[in-house]
Amino acid sequence: MSTRRLGARALVARILDGGDWTPWDVPPRPMAAPGSEYEAELAAARGRTGCDEAVITGEGLLRGRRVAFVVSEFGFLAGSIGIATADRIVAAIERATAEGLPLLAAPSSGGTRMQEGTVAFVQMARISAAVMRHRAAGLPYLVHLRHPTTGGVLASWGSLGHVTTAEPGALIGFLGPRVYEALHGEPFPPGVQVAENLAANGLVDAVVDVEDLAGRAAVALSVLCAGPPPAVPAGEPVDEPVPEVPAWESISRSRDPGRPGVRNLLRHGARDVTVLSGTGEGEADPGLLLALARFGDAACVVVGQDRLSQRTGHPLGPAGLRVARRGMRLAREVGLPLVTVVDTPGAVLSADAEERGLAGEIARCLAELTMLPVPTLCLLLGEGTGGAALALLPADRVLCARHGWLSPLPPEGASAIVHRTVDRAAEMAESQGVRAADLYASGIVDVIVPERPDAAKEPVAFCDRTARAVARALAEVADLDPAARSTARERRFLRAAEMR
């Protein structure tokens, strides 16, 4: 493996505006016995790196935004964490928390400093606690994993980021390969502890070269630090009277392969988009997209079902719903509105999905979304089939595309249950009230976004129109009483039942 290793100071200079920063470091307390071999190793490390410990901390400007940082110096005893190192890291995290600053961490470390043993080892818990206090204050914590990051550093402050990136080709793993080979007498399997593999498996959000790191971090922070949505924009609402169409026509149009999905919506209707990967806990699902984004001036977390991936071999499974729950937690923690996008032919039906808890994940999504303290908005963009659609439905506002629809089963399935044949699917869809117009009449949907006459025929214009509707709705829900949110979400469905 060949990776380009930058020292701590060089990395900070590449990221912060003008290469300038203000250090926060104070001289570390002495930990080595006078005249000991460890004292000599520390002195040699200071002479070799020009650093007095294995991390540097401070603050600077990132594209004009004041940020704090903790950056490892691998050349200082392999970036290992001793007691004085932990002192420095914790002090920087606590200062960033006290001053309300987002924190950038760039570890590169072999883990615990073996010369200090168990007492140094347990400092990882102390560092983790400081990180979680920072996050509990609603402040962003961004992590960039560098080559190599292993051991206790990865198992603590290296794995707690709201957004986590890694440098290309970086060795990232809990057990260092040299230690593994020494213990087991054989090399660690190749290709596992590599940044790109971790990204594919939902442990890292993106692999980012140092040249792009500042830009990626700045875009993410522009959303994470945005605060409440702006006031409701002037002008008329986007929704307008639309002619009703038969339910089966909407269902057929929603299944058009050319119909725009959530990725098209973000590409043409949003800005400052940062796509996140997987659960951050070792699972990924191409059928569910998680992103930070802005619609107009309204920043939000987006949890969207990706129609293209689901229709091309990646039906939504339990892992996708766990990705959705990551998005809910992120929105709650940083205080951003959550936008869910429903567009699914239905969850995967398989023995594996059953064993991995599909039904339980639907239930947990419903529970978390209903009780989420931040503003929420659901966009029913196209197909809305079954529990996978219901899992992302409860929200303060529900928008629906003209040809969007919602049903407990695909109409063919409902027809098979009631009539013992799929041939009466159109009749079942009409009788079940699945259309946008029916959902609006029952109070399940608040706004119908026009299609003129079909989103597949005007994808860019439709995405722009939908994005404006989302921006307006986000501004409206920001004004709602936070204490009444969960009750109001539940009452939406009670009202629908009372209207039957």
Secondary structure, 3 states (H helix, E strand, C coil): CCCCCCCHHHHHHHHCHHHCCEECCCCCCCCCCCCCHHHHHHHHHHHHHCCCCCEEEEEEEECCEEEEEEEECCCCHHHCECHHHHHHHHHHHHHHHHCCCCEEEECCECCECCCCHHHHHCHHHHHHHHHHHHHHCCCCEEEEECCCEEHHHHCCHHHCCCEEEECCCCEEECCCHHHHHHHHCCCCCCCCCEHHHHHHCCCCCEECCHHHHHHHHHHHHHHHCCCCCCCCCCCCCCCCCCCCCCHHHHHHHHCCCCCCCHHHHHHHHCEEEEEECCCCCCCCCCCEEEEEEEECCEEEEEEEECHHHHHCCCCCCHHHHHHHHHHHHHHHHHCCCEEEEEEECCCCCCHHHHHCCHHHHHHHHHHHHHHCCCCEEEEEEEEEEHHHHHCCCCCCEEEEECCCECECCCHHHHHHHHHCCCCCHHHHHHHHCCEHHHHHHCCCCCEEECCCCCHHHCHHHHHHHHHHHHHHHHHHHCCCCHHHHHHHHHHHHHHHHHCC
